[in-house]
Amino acid sequence: MLSDVELKIIDAWRFENKMPSRAATIRALVKVGLEASGMDIASFLKDIDDVDDVAKSDEIGIV
């Protein structure tokens, strides 16, 4: 759950960066945060054997 203030901040970042949705914005911000903390996301993803096996939201009824 996010507070109204947090949602306003996220939405402001979303519109400044022309993001298509709040969900896409949150995913982008998580990625930025992980990279800022020093995580090598590209290297991590290469280590995952079956990235394609991860369920997409539309496949499990979440749109």
DSSP file (Angstrom, degrees, kcal/mol; ACC not computed):
  #  RESIDUE AA STRUCTURE BP1 BP2  ACC     N-H-->O    O-->H-N    N-H-->O    O-->H-N    TCO  KAPPA ALPHA  PHI   PSI    X-CA   Y-CA   Z-CA
    1    1 A M              0   0    0      0, 0.0     2,-0.4     0, 0.0     0, 0.0   0.000 360.0 360.0 360.0 139.2    0.0    0.0    0.0
    2    2 A L        -     0   0    0      1,-0.0     2,-0.0     2,-0.0     0, 0.0  -0.899 360.0-119.0-116.6 146.9    1.2    3.5   -0.8
    3    3 A S     >  -     0   0    0     -2,-0.4     4,-2.4     1,-0.1     5,-0.2  -0.316  31.4-106.6 -75.7 166.1    0.1    6.7    0.8
    4    4 A D  H  > S+     0   0    0      1,-0.2     4,-2.1     2,-0.2     5,-0.1   0.877 122.4  52.5 -60.0 -38.2   -1.5    9.5   -1.2
    5    5 A V  H  > S+     0   0    0      2,-0.2     4,-2.2     1,-0.2    -1,-0.2   0.923 108.8  49.3 -65.1 -44.3    1.7   11.5   -1.1
    6    6 A E  H  > S+     0   0    0      1,-0.2     4,-2.6     2,-0.2    -2,-0.2   0.907 110.8  50.3 -61.7 -41.7    3.8    8.6   -2.4
    7    7 A L  H  X S+     0   0    0     -4,-2.4     4,-2.8     1,-0.2    -1,-0.2   0.883 109.0  51.7 -64.2 -38.1    1.3    8.1   -5.3
    8    8 A K  H  X S+     0   0    0     -4,-2.1     4,-2.2     2,-0.2    -1,-0.2   0.897 110.9  47.9 -64.7 -39.6    1.5   11.8   -6.1
    9    9 A I  H  X S+     0   0    0     -4,-2.2     4,-2.3     2,-0.2    -2,-0.2   0.928 113.3  47.5 -65.7 -45.2    5.3   11.6   -6.3
   10   10 A I  H  X S+     0   0    0     -4,-2.6     4,-2.5     1,-0.2    -2,-0.2   0.921 112.8  48.9 -61.8 -44.5    5.1    8.4   -8.4
   11   11 A D  H  X S+     0   0    0     -4,-2.8     4,-2.5     2,-0.2     5,-0.2   0.878 109.0  52.8 -64.5 -37.5    2.6   10.0  -10.7
   12   12 A A  H  X S+     0   0    0     -4,-2.2     4,-2.2     2,-0.2    -1,-0.2   0.932 111.9  45.5 -62.2 -44.9    4.7   13.2  -11.0
   13   13 A W  H  X S+     0   0    0     -4,-2.3     4,-1.7     1,-0.2    -2,-0.2   0.890 111.0  55.6 -63.9 -39.0    7.7   11.1  -12.0
   14   14 A R  H  <>S+     0   0    0     -4,-2.5     5,-2.5     1,-0.2    -2,-0.2   0.939 111.4  41.2 -58.2 -50.0    5.5    9.1  -14.4
   15   15 A F  H ><5S+     0   0    0     -4,-2.5     3,-0.8     1,-0.2    -1,-0.2   0.856 112.5  54.1 -72.7 -34.4    4.3   12.1  -16.3
   16   16 A E  H 3<5S+     0   0    0     -4,-2.2    -1,-0.2     1,-0.2    -2,-0.2   0.827 117.0  39.0 -64.2 -30.9    7.7   13.8  -16.4
   17   17 A N  T 3<5S-     0   0    0     -4,-1.7    -1,-0.2    -5,-0.2    -2,-0.2   0.261 109.3-122.5-105.7  10.5    9.1   10.6  -17.9
   18   18 A K  T < 5 +     0   0    0     -3,-0.8    -3,-0.2    -4,-0.2    -4,-0.1   0.876  45.2 176.0  51.4  46.7    6.2    9.9  -20.2
   19   19 A M      < -     0   0    0     -5,-2.5    -1,-0.2    -6,-0.1     3,-0.1  -0.571  32.9-133.4 -81.2 145.9    5.5    6.5  -18.7
   20   20 A P  S    S+     0   0    0      0, 0.0     2,-0.3     0, 0.0    -1,-0.1   0.751  78.7   1.9 -74.6 -23.9    2.5    4.6  -20.0
   21   21 A S     >  -     0   0    0      1,-0.1     4,-1.8    -7,-0.0     5,-0.1  -0.973  68.7-108.9-155.6 165.5    1.1    3.5  -16.7
   22   22 A R  H  > S+     0   0    0     -2,-0.3     4,-2.6     2,-0.2     5,-0.2   0.884 119.1  54.2 -66.0 -38.2    1.6    3.6  -12.9
   23   23 A A  H  > S+     0   0    0      1,-0.2     4,-2.4     2,-0.2    -1,-0.2   0.924 108.5  47.9 -62.9 -43.9    2.7    0.0  -12.9
   24   24 A A  H  > S+     0   0    0      1,-0.2     4,-2.3     2,-0.2    -1,-0.2   0.877 111.2  52.8 -63.1 -36.7    5.3    0.6  -15.6
   25   25 A T  H  X S+     0   0    0     -4,-1.8     4,-2.6     2,-0.2    -2,-0.2   0.929 108.9  47.7 -63.5 -46.5    6.5    3.6  -13.6
   26   26 A I  H  X S+     0   0    0     -4,-2.6     4,-2.4     1,-0.2    -2,-0.2   0.907 111.4  51.0 -64.3 -41.5    6.9    1.5  -10.4
   27   27 A R  H  X S+     0   0    0     -4,-2.4     4,-2.2     2,-0.2    -1,-0.2   0.924 111.7  48.1 -60.2 -43.2    8.8   -1.2  -12.3
   28   28 A A  H  X S+     0   0    0     -4,-2.3     4,-2.5     1,-0.2    -2,-0.2   0.903 111.9  49.1 -64.1 -41.6   11.1    1.5  -13.8
   29   29 A L  H  X S+     0   0    0     -4,-2.6     4,-2.5     2,-0.2    -1,-0.2   0.873 109.7  51.4 -67.8 -36.2   11.7    3.0  -10.3
   30   30 A V  H  X S+     0   0    0     -4,-2.4     4,-2.7     2,-0.2    -1,-0.2   0.927 110.8  49.1 -63.5 -43.6   12.4   -0.4   -8.8
   31   31 A K  H  X S+     0   0    0     -4,-2.2     4,-2.7     2,-0.2     5,-0.2   0.927 111.1  49.3 -60.8 -45.5   15.0   -1.0  -11.6
   32   32 A V  H  X S+     0   0    0     -4,-2.5     4,-2.5     1,-0.2    -1,-0.2   0.917 112.7  48.3 -59.3 -43.9   16.6    2.4  -11.0
   33   33 A G  H  X S+     0   0    0     -4,-2.5     4,-1.5     2,-0.2    -2,-0.2   0.904 111.5  48.6 -64.7 -42.3   16.7    1.7   -7.2
   34   34 A L  H  <>S+     0   0    0     -4,-2.7     5,-2.2     2,-0.2     4,-0.3   0.920 113.5  46.9 -64.3 -43.4   18.2   -1.8   -7.7
   35   35 A E  H ><5S+     0   0    0     -4,-2.7     3,-1.4     1,-0.2    -2,-0.2   0.895 110.0  53.7 -65.0 -39.1   20.9   -0.4  -10.1
   36   36 A A  H 3<5S+     0   0    0     -4,-2.5    -1,-0.2     1,-0.3    -2,-0.2   0.800 103.7  56.9 -65.1 -28.0   21.6    2.5   -7.7
   37   37 A S  T 3<5S-     0   0    0     -4,-1.5    -1,-0.3    -5,-0.2    -2,-0.2   0.513 127.2-100.3 -81.8  -3.3   22.2    0.0   -5.0
   38   38 A G  T < 5S+     0   0    0     -3,-1.4     2,-0.3     1,-0.3    -3,-0.2   0.465  71.6 147.2 102.6   3.0   24.9   -1.7   -7.1
   39   39 A M      < -     0   0    0     -5,-2.2     2,-1.2    -6,-0.2    -1,-0.3  -0.572  44.4-141.2 -75.8 131.7   22.9   -4.7   -8.5
   40   40 A D     >  -     0   0    0     -2,-0.3     4,-2.3     1,-0.2     5,-0.2  -0.757  22.6-178.3 -90.8  91.6   23.9   -5.7  -12.0
   41   41 A I  H  > S+     0   0    0     -2,-1.2     4,-2.7     1,-0.2     5,-0.2   0.893  77.0  53.8 -62.7 -42.9   20.5   -6.5  -13.3
   42   42 A A  H  > S+     0   0    0      1,-0.2     4,-1.7     2,-0.2    -1,-0.2   0.918 111.5  45.7 -59.5 -44.0   21.7   -7.7  -16.8
   43   43 A S  H  > S+     0   0    0      1,-0.2     4,-1.1     2,-0.2    -1,-0.2   0.899 111.9  52.3 -65.5 -40.8   24.1  -10.1  -15.2
   44   44 A F  H >X S+     0   0    0     -4,-2.3     3,-0.5     1,-0.2     4,-0.5   0.917 108.6  49.9 -61.2 -44.8   21.4  -11.4  -12.8
   45   45 A L  H >< S+     0   0    0     -4,-2.7     3,-0.9     1,-0.2    -1,-0.2   0.841 105.1  57.5 -66.0 -33.1   19.0  -12.0  -15.7
   46   46 A K  H 3< S+     0   0    0     -4,-1.7    -1,-0.2     1,-0.2    -2,-0.2   0.811 102.6  56.5 -65.2 -28.3   21.6  -13.9  -17.6
   47   47 A D  H << S+     0   0    0     -4,-1.1     2,-0.6    -3,-0.5    -1,-0.2   0.627  85.7  92.8 -79.0 -13.8   21.9  -16.3  -14.6
   48   48 A I    X<  -     0   0    0     -3,-0.9     3,-0.5    -4,-0.5    -4,-0.0  -0.722  65.2-156.3 -84.1 123.5   18.2  -17.1  -14.7
   49   49 A D  T 3  S+     0   0    0     -2,-0.6     2,-0.4     1,-0.2     3,-0.2   0.929  82.3  26.8 -66.2 -48.4   17.7  -20.3  -16.8
   50   50 A D  T >   +     0   0    0      1,-0.2     3,-1.4     2,-0.1     4,-0.3  -0.563  60.3 154.4-122.7  67.9   14.0  -19.8  -17.8
   51   51 A V  G X  S+     0   0    0     -3,-0.5     3,-1.5    -2,-0.4    -1,-0.2   0.856  78.2  60.2 -60.2 -34.0   13.1  -16.2  -17.8
   52   52 A D  G 3  S+     0   0    0      1,-0.3    -1,-0.3    -3,-0.2    -2,-0.1   0.681  92.7  67.0 -68.7 -16.8   10.4  -17.0  -20.3
   53   53 A D  G <  S+     0   0    0     -3,-1.4     2,-0.3     2,-0.1    -1,-0.3   0.556  74.1 108.1 -80.7  -7.0    8.8  -19.3  -17.8
   54   54 A V  S <  S-     0   0    0     -3,-1.5     2,-0.1    -4,-0.3    -3,-0.0  -0.570  78.3-115.8 -73.1 128.1    7.8  -16.4  -15.6
   55   55 A A        -     0   0    0     -2,-0.3     2,-0.2     1,-0.1    -1,-0.1  -0.377  22.7-135.6 -67.3 138.9    4.1  -15.8  -15.7
   56   56 A K    >>  -     0   0    0      1,-0.1     3,-1.4    -2,-0.1     4,-0.7  -0.625  23.2-112.7 -89.3 154.0    2.9  -12.5  -17.2
   57   57 A S  G >4>S+     0   0    0      1,-0.3     5,-2.5    -2,-0.2     3,-1.0   0.858 116.4  54.6 -59.2 -36.8    0.1  -10.6  -15.4
   58   58 A D  G 345S+     0   0    0      1,-0.2     3,-0.3     3,-0.2    -1,-0.3   0.702 102.5  59.5 -71.9 -15.9   -2.4  -11.1  -18.2
   59   59 A E  G <45S+     0   0    0     -3,-1.4    -1,-0.2     1,-0.2    -2,-0.2   0.654 109.8  41.0 -83.0 -16.5   -1.8  -14.9  -18.0
   60   60 A I  T <<5S-     0   0    0     -3,-1.0    -1,-0.2    -4,-0.7    -2,-0.2   0.207 123.1 -95.7-117.3  15.0   -2.9  -15.1  -14.3
   61   61 A G  T   5S+     0   0    0     -3,-0.3     2,-0.6     1,-0.2    -3,-0.2   0.562  85.9 122.5  88.2   8.3   -5.8  -12.7  -14.5
   62   62 A I      <       0   0    0     -5,-2.5    -1,-0.2    -6,-0.2    -2,-0.2  -0.920 360.0 360.0-105.3 121.1   -4.2   -9.5  -13.4
   63   63 A V              0   0    0     -2,-0.6    -1,-0.1    -3,-0.1    -5,-0.1   0.397 360.0 360.0-114.8 360.0   -4.5   -6.7  -15.9
